[in-house]
Amino acid sequence: MGKIVAMGGGGFSSEPENPLLDDFILSLSRRQPARVCFLPTASSDSPQYIARFYRALAQRCLAADLTLVDSATLPRRPASTEALAAFVAEQDIFYVGGGSTLHLLALWRAHGLDRLLRDAWQSGAILCGVSAGMNCWFEASNTDSFGPLALLKDGLGLVPGAACPHYDGEAQRRVTFRKSITDGMISAGFAADDGAAFVFEGTTLVECVSSRPQSHTYSVTLREGELVEEALPVRYLGA
């Protein structure tokens, strides 16, 4: 079983001058240089986002990207189901960018990529991502895919519970996530500040890491009708 690195924010997406999280992710690969595939689906395969990925990582790994949106300017989608499966099987790390969690999940399922990523993870690949790229691995997530922040209970479910990125970075994230759990929409969740990440070995949380000294992660649960928000130990990667 592979690892999952779920980032509340950070990495090249929002702090290109701070490579600590991206360096950590690359270090997890058993093969060096790692084959790293960027999945920009949540941003509708933004060419600008893809270019930022290559600027940040192309000199440090065997970088590739996988686009699913139909566009003459984005021709890098494998031509067949078999070719897609073969491409996915070759990768060591899948790095999922931010954007719309709802859009991401719909397109992955339409192309069967959800199943291929699960298979790759079960075979030892590393799944990671930021924002929507954090949300997608969980059962549910706090997302603005619908406009106002709300709980989306349609994640891939590789990790039990709900996810909330940008816990300190967007004013209503903490409020709406806590309310979702208090209202019984889901019983437990994981929340990460910008610059912080959860690291799962299979489905077991093994540590939390950060690219900023003051970034935190939290376990948020409902116990006997009371909301409990517990700060978890975080290892600062710059120490």
Sine and cosine of phi, psi and omega as CSV:
sin_phi,cos_phi,sin_psi,cos_psi,sin_omega,cos_omega
0.00,0.00,0.66,-0.75,-0.03,-1.00
-1.00,0.03,-0.11,-0.99,0.01,-1.00
-0.98,-0.20,0.37,-0.93,0.15,-0.99
-0.80,-0.60,0.80,-0.60,0.07,-1.00
-0.91,-0.42,0.94,-0.34,-0.11,-0.99
-0.95,-0.31,0.94,-0.34,-0.11,-0.99
-0.98,-0.18,0.77,-0.64,0.05,-1.00
-0.95,0.32,-0.39,0.92,0.02,-1.00
0.11,-0.99,0.28,-0.96,0.02,-1.00
0.93,-0.38,-0.34,-0.94,-0.12,-0.99
0.93,0.37,-0.17,-0.99,-0.06,-1.00
-0.89,0.46,-0.35,0.94,-0.04,-1.00
-0.87,0.49,-0.66,0.75,-0.12,-0.99
-0.78,-0.63,-0.22,0.97,0.06,-1.00
-0.65,-0.76,0.93,0.37,-0.06,-1.00
-0.88,0.47,-0.34,0.94,0.02,-1.00
-0.99,0.15,-0.12,0.99,-0.04,-1.00
-0.85,-0.53,0.99,-0.15,-0.10,-0.99
-1.00,0.03,0.16,0.99,-0.17,-0.98
-0.86,0.51,-0.72,0.69,-0.01,-1.00
-0.92,0.39,-0.69,0.73,0.00,-1.00
-0.90,0.43,-0.64,0.77,0.07,-1.00
-0.87,0.49,-0.67,0.74,0.00,-1.00
-0.88,0.47,-0.71,0.70,0.00,-1.00
-0.87,0.49,-0.72,0.69,0.00,-1.00
-0.88,0.48,-0.57,0.82,-0.04,-1.00
-0.93,0.37,-0.31,0.95,-0.05,-1.00
-0.97,0.23,-0.32,0.95,-0.07,-1.00
-0.95,0.32,0.69,-0.72,0.05,-1.00
-0.96,0.28,-0.39,0.92,0.02,-1.00
-0.97,-0.26,0.73,-0.68,0.02,-1.00
-0.77,-0.64,0.75,-0.67,-0.06,1.00
-0.94,0.35,0.55,-0.83,-0.04,-1.00
-0.97,0.25,0.53,-0.85,0.18,-0.98
-1.00,0.04,0.92,-0.40,-0.10,-1.00
-0.89,-0.46,0.85,-0.53,0.02,-1.00
-0.95,-0.31,0.85,-0.53,0.06,-1.00
-1.00,0.03,0.76,-0.65,0.03,-1.00
-0.93,-0.38,0.99,-0.16,-0.06,-1.00
-1.00,-0.06,0.39,0.92,-0.14,-0.99
-0.82,0.57,-0.67,0.74,-0.10,-1.00
-0.90,0.44,-0.37,0.93,0.03,-1.00
-0.99,-0.14,0.29,0.96,-0.10,-0.99
0.85,0.52,0.61,0.79,0.04,-1.00
0.83,0.55,0.75,0.67,-0.01,-1.00
-0.83,0.55,0.85,-0.52,0.04,-1.00
-0.87,0.50,-0.57,0.82,0.01,-1.00
-0.91,0.41,-0.64,0.77,0.02,-1.00
-0.92,0.40,-0.68,0.73,0.03,-1.00
-0.87,0.49,-0.68,0.73,0.01,-1.00
-0.88,0.47,-0.63,0.78,0.04,-1.00
-0.90,0.44,-0.62,0.79,0.06,-1.00
-0.86,0.51,-0.76,0.65,-0.02,-1.00
-0.91,0.42,-0.62,0.78,0.04,-1.00
-0.88,0.48,-0.61,0.79,-0.07,-1.00
-0.98,0.18,-0.60,0.80,-0.23,-0.97
-0.85,-0.53,-0.23,0.97,-0.15,-0.99
-0.88,0.48,-0.47,0.88,0.00,-1.00
-1.00,0.08,-0.05,1.00,-0.12,-0.99
-0.87,-0.50,-0.02,1.00,-0.03,-1.00
-0.32,-0.95,0.02,-1.00,0.14,-0.99
-1.00,-0.03,1.00,-0.06,-0.19,-0.98
-1.00,0.02,0.61,-0.79,0.08,-1.00
-0.54,-0.84,0.22,-0.97,0.12,-0.99
-0.67,-0.74,0.40,-0.92,0.00,-1.00
-0.79,-0.61,0.90,-0.44,0.00,-1.00
-0.95,-0.32,0.58,-0.81,-0.02,-1.00
-0.86,-0.51,-0.26,0.97,-0.02,-1.00
-0.98,0.21,0.74,-0.68,0.01,-1.00
-0.93,0.37,0.87,-0.49,0.03,-1.00
-0.28,-0.96,0.68,-0.74,0.02,-1.00
-0.91,0.42,-0.39,0.92,-0.03,-1.00
-1.00,0.02,-0.11,0.99,-0.02,-1.00
-0.79,-0.62,0.97,0.23,-0.13,-0.99
-1.00,-0.03,0.27,0.96,-0.20,-0.98
-1.00,-0.01,0.43,0.90,0.06,-1.00
-1.00,-0.01,0.74,-0.68,0.07,-1.00
-0.82,0.57,0.57,-0.82,-0.20,-0.98
-0.97,0.22,-0.26,0.97,-0.05,-1.00
-0.57,-0.82,0.23,-0.97,0.05,-1.00
-0.87,0.50,-0.65,0.76,0.00,-1.00
-0.91,0.41,-0.66,0.75,0.02,-1.00
-0.91,0.41,-0.62,0.79,0.05,-1.00
-0.89,0.46,-0.72,0.70,0.00,-1.00
-0.88,0.47,-0.65,0.76,0.01,-1.00
-0.92,0.40,-0.66,0.75,0.02,-1.00
-0.89,0.46,-0.74,0.68,-0.01,-1.00
-0.87,0.49,-0.66,0.75,-0.05,-1.00
-0.91,0.42,-0.35,0.94,-0.02,-1.00
-0.99,0.15,-0.28,0.96,-0.17,-0.99
-1.00,0.06,0.51,-0.86,0.08,-1.00
-0.99,-0.11,-0.58,0.81,-0.08,-1.00
-0.71,-0.71,0.71,-0.71,0.13,-0.99
-0.92,-0.39,0.85,-0.52,-0.09,-1.00
-0.92,-0.40,0.93,-0.37,-0.12,-0.99
-0.98,-0.18,0.81,-0.59,-0.02,-1.00
-0.99,0.13,0.12,-0.99,-0.03,-1.00
-0.99,0.10,0.13,-0.99,-0.03,-1.00
0.64,-0.77,-0.68,-0.73,-0.04,-1.00
-1.00,-0.03,0.91,-0.41,0.05,-1.00
-0.88,0.47,-0.67,0.74,-0.02,-1.00
-0.88,0.48,-0.71,0.70,0.01,-1.00
-0.89,0.46,-0.70,0.71,0.01,-1.00
-0.85,0.53,-0.79,0.61,-0.06,-1.00
-0.88,0.47,-0.65,0.76,-0.02,-1.00
-0.89,0.45,-0.71,0.71,-0.03,-1.00
-0.94,0.33,-0.66,0.75,0.04,-1.00
-0.86,0.52,-0.70,0.72,-0.01,-1.00
-0.92,0.38,-0.60,0.80,0.01,-1.00
-0.89,0.46,-0.53,0.85,-0.04,-1.00
-0.98,-0.17,0.02,1.00,-0.03,-1.00
0.96,0.27,0.21,0.98,-0.03,-1.00
-0.94,0.34,-0.49,0.87,0.04,-1.00
-0.84,0.53,-0.70,0.71,0.00,-1.00
-0.93,0.36,-0.63,0.77,0.00,-1.00
-0.91,0.41,-0.62,0.78,0.04,-1.00
-0.93,0.38,-0.63,0.78,0.07,-1.00
-0.88,0.48,-0.70,0.71,0.01,-1.00
-0.88,0.47,-0.68,0.73,0.00,-1.00
-0.89,0.46,-0.69,0.72,0.04,-1.00
-0.88,0.48,-0.69,0.72,0.01,-1.00
-0.91,0.41,-0.35,0.94,0.04,-1.00
-1.00,-0.08,0.05,1.00,0.10,-0.99
0.92,-0.39,-0.04,1.00,0.02,-1.00
-0.93,0.36,0.40,-0.92,0.03,-1.00
-0.99,-0.15,0.80,-0.61,0.07,-1.00
-0.96,-0.29,0.77,-0.64,0.02,-1.00
-0.54,-0.84,0.23,-0.97,0.03,-1.00
0.11,-0.99,0.19,-0.98,-0.08,-1.00
-0.82,-0.57,0.67,-0.74,0.04,-1.00
0.88,0.47,-0.93,-0.38,0.09,-1.00
-0.84,0.55,-0.50,0.86,0.05,-1.00
-0.96,0.27,-0.21,0.98,0.23,-0.97
-1.00,0.06,-0.74,0.68,-0.11,-0.99
-0.84,0.55,-0.66,0.75,-0.24,-0.97
-0.88,0.47,-0.47,0.88,-0.09,-1.00
-0.98,0.21,-0.27,0.96,-0.11,-0.99
-1.00,-0.07,0.16,-0.99,0.07,-1.00
-0.91,0.41,-0.61,0.79,-0.07,-1.00
-0.56,-0.83,0.21,-0.98,-0.03,-1.00
-0.35,-0.94,0.42,-0.91,0.11,-0.99
-1.00,0.03,0.90,-0.44,-0.13,-0.99
-0.61,-0.79,0.44,-0.90,0.12,-0.99
-0.97,-0.24,0.38,0.92,0.00,-1.00
-0.86,0.50,-0.44,0.90,-0.01,-1.00
-1.00,-0.07,-0.04,1.00,-0.13,-0.99
0.92,-0.40,-1.00,-0.09,0.10,-1.00
-0.91,0.41,0.50,-0.86,0.04,-1.00
-0.87,0.50,0.71,-0.70,-0.03,-1.00
-0.41,-0.91,0.21,-0.98,0.03,-1.00
-1.00,0.00,0.84,-0.55,0.09,-1.00
-0.98,-0.18,0.90,-0.43,-0.05,-1.00
-0.98,-0.20,0.82,0.57,-0.07,-1.00
-0.58,-0.82,0.55,0.84,-0.01,-1.00
-0.97,0.24,0.01,-1.00,-0.01,-1.00
-0.95,0.31,-0.39,0.92,0.09,-1.00
0.96,0.27,0.35,0.94,0.08,-1.00
-0.92,0.38,-0.57,0.82,0.07,-1.00
-0.92,-0.39,0.78,-0.62,0.02,-1.00
-0.91,0.41,0.49,-0.87,0.06,-1.00
1.00,-0.07,-0.19,-0.98,-0.07,-1.00
-0.91,-0.41,0.39,-0.92,0.00,-1.00
-0.89,-0.47,0.56,-0.83,0.13,-0.99
-0.65,-0.76,0.95,-0.32,0.09,-1.00
-0.99,0.12,0.08,-1.00,0.11,-0.99
0.79,0.62,0.65,0.76,-0.14,-0.99
-0.89,0.45,-0.54,0.84,0.03,-1.00
-0.97,-0.24,-0.11,0.99,-0.17,-0.99
-0.99,-0.12,-0.30,0.95,-0.01,-1.00
-0.74,-0.67,0.81,-0.59,-0.25,-0.97
-0.81,0.58,-0.63,0.77,-0.12,-0.99
-1.00,-0.04,-0.06,1.00,-0.04,-1.00
-0.86,0.50,-0.79,0.61,-0.05,-1.00
-0.89,0.46,-0.68,0.74,-0.04,-1.00
-0.89,0.46,-0.77,0.64,-0.08,-1.00
-0.95,0.31,-0.57,0.82,0.01,-1.00
-0.93,0.37,-0.72,0.70,0.03,-1.00
-0.88,0.48,-0.63,0.78,0.01,-1.00
-0.91,0.42,-0.62,0.79,0.03,-1.00
-0.86,0.50,-0.63,0.77,0.00,-1.00
-0.98,0.22,-0.66,0.75,0.05,-1.00
-0.87,0.50,-0.62,0.79,0.00,-1.00
-0.97,0.22,-0.04,1.00,0.06,-1.00
0.99,0.16,0.25,0.97,0.02,-1.00
-0.92,0.39,-0.51,0.86,0.13,-0.99
-0.41,-0.91,0.47,-0.88,-0.19,-0.98
-1.00,0.01,-0.33,0.94,-0.07,-1.00
-0.41,-0.91,0.41,-0.91,0.01,-1.00
-0.36,-0.93,0.15,-0.99,0.01,-1.00
-0.84,-0.54,0.78,-0.63,-0.01,-1.00
-0.83,-0.55,0.68,-0.73,-0.04,-1.00
-0.77,-0.64,0.72,-0.69,0.14,-0.99
-0.93,0.36,0.26,-0.97,0.19,-0.98
-0.86,0.50,0.72,-0.70,-0.02,-1.00
1.00,0.03,0.03,1.00,0.01,-1.00
-0.87,-0.50,0.44,-0.90,-0.06,-1.00
-0.54,-0.84,0.55,-0.83,0.16,-0.99
-1.00,-0.05,0.62,-0.78,0.06,-1.00
-0.87,-0.50,0.89,-0.46,0.01,-1.00
-0.95,-0.32,0.69,-0.72,0.18,-0.98
-0.98,-0.21,0.96,-0.29,-0.24,-0.97
0.90,0.43,-0.85,-0.52,0.04,-1.00
-0.95,-0.30,0.15,0.99,-0.03,-1.00
-0.99,-0.13,0.82,-0.57,0.07,-1.00
-0.94,0.33,0.87,-0.49,-0.05,-1.00
-0.96,-0.28,-0.45,0.89,0.09,-1.00
-0.17,-0.98,0.21,-0.98,0.14,-0.99
-0.84,-0.54,0.63,-0.77,-0.03,-1.00
-0.76,-0.65,0.29,-0.96,0.01,-1.00
-0.52,-0.85,0.44,-0.90,0.08,-1.00
-0.99,-0.15,-0.03,1.00,-0.01,-1.00
-0.74,-0.68,0.66,-0.75,-0.07,-1.00
-0.86,0.50,-0.51,0.86,-0.10,-0.99
-0.97,-0.23,0.22,0.98,0.03,-1.00
-0.99,0.11,0.62,-0.79,-0.11,-0.99
-0.78,-0.62,0.31,-0.95,0.15,-0.99
-0.79,-0.61,0.42,-0.91,-0.09,-1.00
-0.64,-0.77,0.56,-0.83,0.27,-0.96
-0.98,-0.18,0.80,-0.60,-0.03,-1.00
-0.85,-0.52,0.88,-0.47,-0.08,-1.00
-0.69,-0.73,0.27,-0.96,0.11,-0.99
-0.93,-0.36,0.89,-0.45,-0.04,-1.00
-0.83,-0.56,0.90,-0.44,0.00,-1.00
0.79,0.61,0.66,0.75,0.06,-1.00
0.99,0.13,-0.02,1.00,-0.02,-1.00
-0.93,-0.36,0.67,-0.74,0.05,-1.00
-0.98,0.22,0.77,-0.64,0.03,-1.00
-0.84,-0.54,0.89,-0.47,0.07,-1.00
-0.94,-0.34,0.91,-0.40,-0.10,-1.00
-0.91,-0.42,0.85,-0.52,0.10,-1.00
-0.95,0.31,0.74,-0.68,-0.04,-1.00
-0.98,-0.18,0.45,-0.89,0.06,-1.00
-0.88,0.48,0.69,-0.73,-0.01,-1.00
-0.80,-0.60,0.74,-0.67,0.07,-1.00
-1.00,-0.08,0.89,-0.45,0.03,-1.00
-0.97,0.24,0.84,-0.54,-0.12,-0.99
-0.96,0.27,-0.21,0.98,0.01,-1.00
-1.00,-0.06,0.07,1.00,-0.04,-1.00
-0.96,0.27,0.00,0.00,0.00,0.00
